[in-house]
Amino acid sequence: MVQIGPVAEELAARFALAGHRLYLVGGSVRDALLGRESGDLDFTTDARPDAVLALLAGWADAVWDTGIAFGTVGARKRGDTVEITTFRADAYDRVTRNPVVAFGDTIEDDLVRRDFTVNAMAVELTGAERRFVDPHGGLAALAAGVLDTPATPEESFADDPLRMLRAARFVSQLGLAPAPRVLTAMTAMAAELRRITRERVQVELSKLICGTHPRRAVELMVDTGLAEQVLPEVPAMRLAVDEHMQHKDVYTHSLVVMEQAIEREEPGSPDLVLRLAALLHDIGKPDTRRKEPDGRVSFHHHEVVGAKMVRRRLRELRYPKAVIDDVAQLVFLHLRFHGYGTGEWTDSAVRRYVADAGPLLDRLHKLVRSDCTTRNRRRAATLQRSYDSLENRIAELRKQEELDAIRPDLDGNAIMELLGVPPGPLVGKAYKHLLAVRMERGPLTREEAEAELRTWASENGVG
């Protein structure tokens, strides 16, 4: 039922020879049953950490003990990474999520402390025959697509509130549905997530967003109140009906945009930046919502407000600066295309669109196209044709110019030489002027660029 690789077989033989038991456990068993790639191999054993280190010596290519205080020893063998943890029977202080580590004596003690029944299965590798250990019905739950806890959900989530966010992650990654009692506990205990560090929350959120079913997971977070603790701007969008009155709310629209953006990804390559930008592109709408004299609802400059909100929220969640910058820039630019109309933009406006998007241009294409969720087929077709036109113009300009690396026709050295000035702010001002001219008029000859620089210098009292 569960395929065991040669590294696991070798490891089991070493433990059996030393009189210890070794079990493949947790996510490794679950993923093997689902036919999913598991990555690292997780084991549990009755051997104490010092004995585990001794058994790995001379066999593993590398060994590390950074988790030894929690009973975990890591190793690598022929490219496979393994983690071996002594049976645990932990207690939790229920103030942080840190356990008071206590080693257990049986596999049953170890499994009951785990987060969900689908992760509380094990396969003994050291007996005369392999033995499947499933005291909490994890296999049946997996077959039924149900996410439940070995102990009561209240106990499990009180021990470690991050498990509630992990529940949403497993909904996204595995398509499981939480059991009713799990939903009840998540709703009642959502505020306990405040005990968890923002870094740990961010890791789970990123895995959730990059899963196979992120919409289901986001809806679960919103419905249970977890989103109020993680991304409160998302449930806030339920209060803002969009300007076309064609969606229940901006929240539903944003979920559809995220799904449509996912459809435009490269298969098997989830794009965290694109997905976050799609989910959050309209979070500025609630704060910019206005009712106009004609009865329509407007959200003027919501892309500017939204970009600032994105920066604030992603910083709070400790995302890397590169991710924050990229998501915020996509949110800031997502409305720019709507000024294109039926092709009225000048070549200089197209150049600015490309220059402002920079390396995000491909993602911006995907986001803008995904942002079309109207049910009016004629309007949807018109928008798509208009964006086709813009992409075609970008392609044509690329043939004529170095559109992806637009620079002034004179560099800093040429500016200093022509004006007879040393390095300093004046050179930067001249450079910015020539860049603006390049955007407006396209490539200039050397003579034209020098004439433009002399005119600028004369008008600004330089030289």
Secondary structure as UniProt FT lines:
FT   HELIX           6..17
FT   TURN            18..19
FT   STRAND          22..25
FT   HELIX           27..34
FT   STRAND          41..45
FT   HELIX           49..56
FT   TURN            57..59
FT   STRAND          62..64
FT   TURN            66..67
FT   HELIX           68..70
FT   STRAND          72..77
FT   TURN            78..79
FT   STRAND          80..86
FT   STRAND          91..92
FT   STRAND          99..100
FT   HELIX           107..112
FT   HELIX           117..119
FT   STRAND          122..124
FT   STRAND          131..133
FT   TURN            135..136
FT   HELIX           138..144
FT   STRAND          146..147
FT   HELIX           153..159
FT   HELIX           162..174
FT   STRAND          177..178
FT   HELIX           180..189
FT   HELIX           190..195
FT   HELIX           198..209
FT   HELIX           214..224
FT   HELIX           226..230
FT   HELIX           233..236
FT   HELIX           237..239
FT   TURN            243..244
FT   HELIX           250..263
FT   TURN            267..268
FT   HELIX           272..280
FT   TURN            281..284
FT   HELIX           285..288
FT   STRAND          290..291
FT   TURN            293..294
FT   STRAND          297..298
FT   TURN            300..301
FT   HELIX           302..316
FT   TURN            317..318
FT   HELIX           321..333
FT   TURN            334..335
FT   HELIX           336..339
FT   TURN            341..344
FT   HELIX           347..357
FT   HELIX           358..360
FT   HELIX           361..370
FT   HELIX           377..400
FT   HELIX           403..405
FT   HELIX           412..419
FT   HELIX           425..441
FT   HELIX           446..459
FT   TURN            460..461
//
